[in-house]
């Protein structure tokens, strides 16, 4: 059995994470600070260390130098670029920011365990992609996605991952990394939409000392921290134009130049990018560089929305209920047949993320461990049929209008005629399976 040492000074977190990991088949020992962690490692051999960055008697990264053969994942409530980069530079195999969901934690730990043995046991060609990578379900859509992930993982090319919000684009990116020859190296995820435009270049490329006011010392950027491994740029469509130009140079030349630095540095990273936006339309409006788009789209994956794989609904529900039960210490959670039927009929515009959040809300609000439709906080029952009928009518009008006019109107004109934004037009095209012609 895999043994994990969990080091955290918050008793509630130790209990919750231990309970969850033990349900996943791990053996978990607990420590509240560096001193007790050292005592544990003297008595027991562990397969992985999961340590908080801030501990009462020092930083969790101190253990990395003391136990260099023990793969280490750092947890941090201080989810800044600086702390993430410093943890990776100290030798951490990965990091995860609090608060985290259990799916993300499990994927991170399993990838770290595979990484520690990667060079001794390299993955065989044609390795399977299953639920251990977070890809839950057996529908044709998810089966096709698994096949595609297995194929692109074996290459070292750039991948553009497309899909609506909440479909699991980062899950797919982590699966590609875990199954690739770079599995033993860092996986550095970056949400481009969460970085202020004025800081994005310094965050990605780093900066030299004195590069700007407040830059009192040089700092490594996220791209360089992924050296040898994988950089995942989520919401790539939100990247500022200046950063797009610099990223293109990374892809073309394999080098970066920190802000304010005179010398470029060589970097070896595999880039995975994801977006829910219509990059082709953004090229038309000048918001996204065409040359960068073609560099990103060497390989492309589409993550199916939940409504296109409704046959996975029961398996996803059962998976999340088990996870939530472990998290909240609740057993025997059930849904009646009518609630499941209505969940199958619901369109889930927020996809798997919406499903998981709705079930978490229901677990908290339910009594006697019985989940009813009302607990999910979705469409009110009285308005549900009317809303569905109205939606069907609007969808039919949308389809007819686009099909009849797309040969003579560009995307901007279509969106204006429909009274919606270009982004909404693209999203509706995806939902209605009406690709650009």
C-alpha positions in Angstrom: 0.0 0.0 0.0 1.3 3.5 -0.9 2.3 5.4 2.3 1.9 9.2 2.4 3.1 11.6 5.1 0.7 14.6 5.5 2.2 17.6 7.2 -0.2 20.4 8.1 -0.7 22.5 11.3 -4.5 22.6 10.9 -6.1 19.6 12.5 -9.4 19.9 10.5 -7.4 19.7 7.2 -5.4 16.8 8.4 -8.5 14.8 9.4 -10.4 15.6 6.2 -7.5 14.9 3.8 -6.6 11.7 5.7 -10.1 10.4 5.5 -10.4 11.1 1.8 -7.0 9.5 1.0 -7.6 6.4 3.0 -10.9 5.9 1.1 -8.8 6.0 -2.0 -6.6 3.2 -0.8 -3.6 5.1 0.6 -2.0 4.7 4.0 -1.7 8.1 5.6 0.5 9.3 8.6 0.0 12.7 10.1 2.4 15.4 11.3 1.6 18.9 12.5 5.1 20.5 12.1 8.6 19.9 10.8 9.8 18.3 14.0 7.0 15.7 14.1 7.5 15.1 10.4 11.2 14.3 10.9 10.2 11.9 13.8 7.8 10.1 11.5 10.3 9.7 8.7 12.8 8.2 11.1 10.3 5.4 12.0 8.7 4.8 8.6 9.6 4.8 4.9 7.1 6.9 2.9 6.3 6.9 -0.8 5.3 10.6 -0.9 5.3 13.7 1.3 2.4 16.1 1.2 3.4 19.2 3.2 2.0 22.6 3.9 4.3 25.5 2.8 3.8 27.5 6.1 4.4 25.4 9.3 4.8 26.6 12.9 8.5 25.8 12.9 9.5 26.6 9.3 8.6 26.0 5.7 7.6 22.6 4.3 10.2 23.0 1.6 12.9 22.5 4.2 12.0 18.8 4.2 12.9 18.5 0.5 16.6 19.0 1.0 16.6 16.6 4.0 14.8 13.8 2.1 15.7 14.3 -1.6 14.6 10.9 -2.6 11.1 11.4 -1.2 8.8 13.0 -3.9 7.2 16.1 -2.3 4.0 18.0 -3.1 3.6 21.4 -1.4 0.3 22.7 -0.3 -0.1 26.5 0.1 -2.9 28.9 1.1 -0.6 31.6 -0.2 -1.3 30.7 -3.9 0.9 33.3 -5.4 3.2 32.9 -8.4 6.2 33.5 -6.2 5.5 30.8 -3.7 4.7 28.3 -6.4 7.9 29.0 -8.3 10.0 28.9 -5.1 8.5 25.5 -4.2 9.3 24.1 -7.6 12.8 25.5 -7.5 13.3 23.9 -4.1 12.7 20.5 -5.6 9.0 20.0 -5.1 7.5 17.7 -7.7 4.3 19.7 -7.8 2.2 22.1 -5.7 -1.5 22.6 -5.0 -3.2 25.7 -3.8 -5.7 25.7 -0.9 -8.6 25.5 -0.9 -8.4 22.5 -3.4 -11.1 20.0 -4.4 -10.4 16.4 -3.9 -10.3 15.5 -7.6 -7.4 18.0 -8.1 -5.6 16.7 -5.1 -5.9 13.0 -6.2 -4.7 13.8 -9.7 -1.7 15.7 -8.3 -0.7 13.0 -5.9 -1.0 10.2 -8.5 1.0 12.2 -11.0 3.7 12.8 -8.4 3.8 9.1 -7.5 4.2 8.2 -11.2 6.8 10.8 -11.6 9.0 9.4 -8.9 9.2 6.1 -10.7 9.1 7.4 -14.2 12.7 6.9 -15.2 12.9 3.4 -13.6 9.6 2.4 -15.2 8.8 4.4 -18.3 5.2 4.2 -19.6 4.7 1.6 -22.3 3.4 2.7 -25.7 -0.4 2.6 -25.9 -0.9 2.9 -22.1 -4.6 3.2 -21.3 -6.3 6.4 -20.1 -8.8 5.8 -17.4 -10.6 7.2 -14.4 -7.4 7.5 -12.5 -6.7 10.5 -14.7 -10.0 12.1 -13.7 -11.8 11.2 -17.0 -15.0 9.7 -15.6 -17.5 7.9 -17.8 -17.8 5.3 -20.6 -19.8 7.3 -23.2 -18.5 7.3 -26.9 -17.6 10.9 -26.4 -15.3 10.3 -23.4 -13.9 7.1 -24.9 -12.9 9.1 -28.0 -11.3 11.7 -25.8 -9.3 9.1 -23.9 -8.0 7.7 -27.2 -7.0 11.2 -28.4 -5.2 12.0 -25.1 -3.2 8.8 -25.3 -2.1 9.7 -28.8 -1.2 13.3 -28.1 0.5 12.5 -24.8 3.2 10.4 -26.6 4.1 13.4 -28.8 5.9 16.5 -27.6 3.9 18.9 -29.7 1.8 21.9 -28.5 -1.8 21.1 -27.9 -4.8 23.4 -28.0 -7.6 22.2 -25.7 -11.1 23.6 -26.5 -14.3 23.3 -24.6 -17.0 25.1 -22.7 -16.4 26.4 -19.2 -16.6 23.6 -16.6 -15.9 20.7 -19.0 -12.6 19.7 -17.5 -9.9 21.2 -19.7 -7.3 21.2 -17.0 -8.2 17.6 -16.1 -7.3 16.7 -19.8 -4.1 18.7 -19.6 -3.0 16.9 -16.4 -3.8 13.5 -18.0 -1.6 14.4 -21.1 1.2 15.3 -18.7 0.8 12.2 -16.6 1.0 9.9 -19.6 3.8 11.7 -21.4 7.6 11.3 -21.3 7.6 14.5 -19.3 5.6 13.0 -16.4 8.6 13.1 -14.1 9.0 16.9 -14.6 6.9 19.9 -13.4 3.4 20.6 -14.5 2.8 24.4 -14.1 -0.8 25.6 -14.6 -1.5 29.2 -15.2 -4.9 30.9 -15.6 -4.2 33.8 -18.0 -7.5 35.5 -17.0 -6.5 35.8 -13.4 -3.3 37.7 -13.9 -3.7 41.5 -14.2 -2.7 42.8 -17.7 0.1 45.0 -16.3 1.8 42.0 -14.6 1.3 39.2 -17.0 4.7 39.5 -18.7 6.6 39.6 -15.5 4.6 36.7 -14.1 5.2 34.5 -17.2 8.7 35.5 -18.2 10.1 36.7 -14.9 12.0 40.0 -14.4 15.5 41.2 -13.6 16.3 43.2 -10.5 15.4 46.8 -10.9 13.3 46.1 -14.1 10.5 48.3 -12.7 9.6 50.1 -9.4 9.2 47.5 -6.7 11.4 44.8 -8.5 13.9 44.7 -5.6 15.3 41.3 -6.7 15.2 39.1 -9.8 12.4 36.6 -10.0 11.9 33.5 -12.1 8.8 33.4 -14.3 6.3 30.6 -14.6 7.6 29.6 -18.0 11.1 29.0 -16.7 9.8 27.2 -13.7 8.2 24.6 -16.1 11.6 23.9 -17.7 11.8 20.3 -18.7 8.1 19.8 -18.1 4.7 21.1 -19.1 3.3 24.6 -19.0 -0.5 24.8 -19.1 -2.0 28.1 -20.1 -5.7 28.1 -19.3 -7.9 30.8 -20.9 -5.2 31.6 -23.5 -7.7 33.8 -25.3 -7.4 36.3 -22.4 -3.6 36.8 -22.9 -2.6 40.4 -23.6 -1.3 41.2 -27.1 2.2 42.0 -25.9 2.4 38.7 -24.0 1.1 36.9 -27.1 4.1 38.2 -29.1 6.6 37.1 -26.4 5.0 33.7 -26.1 5.3 33.3 -29.8 9.1 33.8 -29.5 9.2 31.0 -26.8 7.5 28.6 -29.2 9.6 29.6 -32.2 13.0 30.0 -30.6 12.8 28.1 -27.3 14.0 31.0 -25.3 12.7 33.7 -22.9 14.0 37.1 -21.9 12.9 38.2 -18.5 11.5 41.8 -18.3 14.5 44.2 -18.0 17.1 41.5 -18.7 19.7 41.8 -21.5 20.3 38.1 -22.1 17.8 35.5 -23.3 17.6 32.1 -21.6 17.0 28.7 -23.3 13.9 26.9 -22.0 12.6 23.4 -22.7 8.8 23.3 -22.1 5.9 21.6 -23.7 3.0 24.0 -24.0 -0.6 23.0 -23.5 -3.2 25.8 -24.0 -6.9 25.9 -23.3 -9.8 28.2 -24.2 -13.6 28.4 -24.3 -13.4 31.3 -26.7 -13.6 31.5 -30.5 -10.0 32.2 -31.4 -10.8 32.3 -35.1 -13.2 35.2 -34.5 -10.7 36.9 -32.3 -8.2 36.8 -35.1 -10.7 38.5 -37.4 -11.1 41.3 -34.9 -7.3 41.6 -34.2 -7.6 40.4 -30.6 -5.5 37.3 -31.1 -2.4 36.8 -33.3 -2.9 34.4 -36.2 0.7 33.3 -36.1 0.4 32.3 -32.4 -2.9 30.5 -33.1 -1.3 28.3 -35.7 1.7 27.6 -33.4 -0.7 26.6 -30.6 -3.0 24.4 -32.8 -0.5 21.8 -33.8 -2.7 19.3 -32.1 -6.2 20.0 -30.9 -8.6 18.3 -28.4 -12.3 19.1 -27.9 -13.7 18.4 -24.5 -17.4 17.4 -24.9 -20.0 19.3 -22.8 -22.0 17.2 -20.4 -25.1 17.3 -22.4 -23.3 15.4 -25.2 -22.5 12.5 -22.8 -25.6 12.2 -20.7 -25.0 8.4 -20.4 -22.1 9.3 -18.1 -24.4 11.2 -15.7 -25.0 8.3 -13.2 -21.4 7.4 -13.0 -20.4 11.1 -12.4 -23.1 11.5 -9.8 -22.0 8.4 -7.9 -18.3 9.4 -8.1 -19.0 12.9 -6.7 -21.4 11.6 -4.0 -18.7 9.2 -2.8 -16.1 12.0 -2.8 -18.5 14.4 -1.0 -19.5 11.8 1.5 -15.8 11.3 2.4 -15.3 15.0 2.6 -18.2 15.7 4.9 -18.1 12.5 6.8 -21.5 11.4 5.4 -22.5 7.9 4.3 -25.4 6.4 2.5 -26.2 9.5 0.3 -29.0 8.6 -2.2 -31.0 10.2 -5.0 -34.5 9.0 -5.9 -35.3 7.9 -9.5 -37.2 11.1 -10.3 -34.3 13.3 -9.3 -31.9 11.3 -11.4 -34.3 11.4 -14.4 -34.6 15.2 -14.1 -30.8 15.5 -13.8 -30.5 13.5 -17.1 -32.9 16.0 -18.8 -31.2 19.1 -17.5 -28.8 20.8 -20.0 -26.0 21.6 -17.4 -24.7 24.9 -19.0 -21.9 24.9 -16.5 -21.1 21.2 -17.3 -19.3 18.9 -14.9 -18.3 21.8 -12.6 -21.9 22.8 -12.3 -22.9 19.2 -11.5 -20.3 18.9 -8.8 -21.2 22.2 -7.2 -25.0 21.3 -7.3 -24.3 18.0 -5.6 -22.2 19.7 -2.9 -25.0 22.1 -2.2 -27.5 19.3 -2.0 -25.3 17.2 0.4 -25.2 20.3 2.7 -28.9 21.0 2.5 -30.3 17.5 2.5 -31.8 15.7 5.5 -31.5 12.0 6.3 -28.9 11.7 3.5 -31.7 11.8 0.9 -31.1 14.3 -2.0 -34.2 15.7 -3.8 -34.3 17.8 -6.9 -35.0 21.0 -4.8 -31.7 20.5 -2.9 -29.7 20.9 -6.2 -30.7 24.6 -6.6 -31.3 24.2 -10.3 -34.4 25.3 -12.4 -37.6 25.6 -10.2 -39.9 22.7 -10.8 -42.9 24.8 -11.8 -41.0 26.7 -14.4 -38.9 23.8 -15.7 -41.2 22.5 -18.5 -42.0 26.0 -19.7 -38.3 27.0 -19.7 -37.5 23.9 -21.7 -40.2 24.6 -24.3 -39.1 28.2 -24.6 -35.5 27.2 -24.9 -36.3 24.7 -27.7 -38.2 27.4 -29.6 -35.3 29.8 -29.3 -32.8 27.2 -30.3 -34.8 26.3 -33.4 -34.9 30.0 -34.4 -31.1 30.4 -33.8 -30.3 27.3 -35.9 -32.5 28.4 -38.8 -31.2 32.0 -38.8 -27.5 30.9 -38.7 -27.9 28.3 -41.4 -29.9 30.7 -43.7 -27.5 33.7 -43.3 -24.0 32.5 -42.5 -23.1 32.3 -46.2 -23.6 36.1 -46.6 -22.8 37.4 -43.1 -19.5 37.3 -41.2 -19.6 36.4 -37.5 -19.8 40.0 -36.3 -22.8 40.7 -38.6 -24.5 37.5 -37.4 -24.0 38.3 -33.8 -25.3 41.9 -34.3 -28.4 40.6 -36.1 -29.2 38.1 -33.3 -28.5 40.7 -30.6 -25.8 38.7 -28.9 -22.0 39.0 -28.6 -19.5 37.2 -30.8 -18.5 35.1 -27.8 -22.1 34.0 -27.2 -22.6 33.3 -30.8 -19.6 30.9 -30.8 -20.8 29.2 -27.6 -24.2 28.7 -29.1 -22.7 27.3 -32.3 -20.8 24.7 -30.1 -24.0 23.8 -28.2 -26.0 23.4 -31.4 -23.2 21.7 -33.4 -23.1 24.4 -36.0 -19.4 24.8 -36.9 -18.3 27.7 -39.1 -18.6 27.0 -42.8 
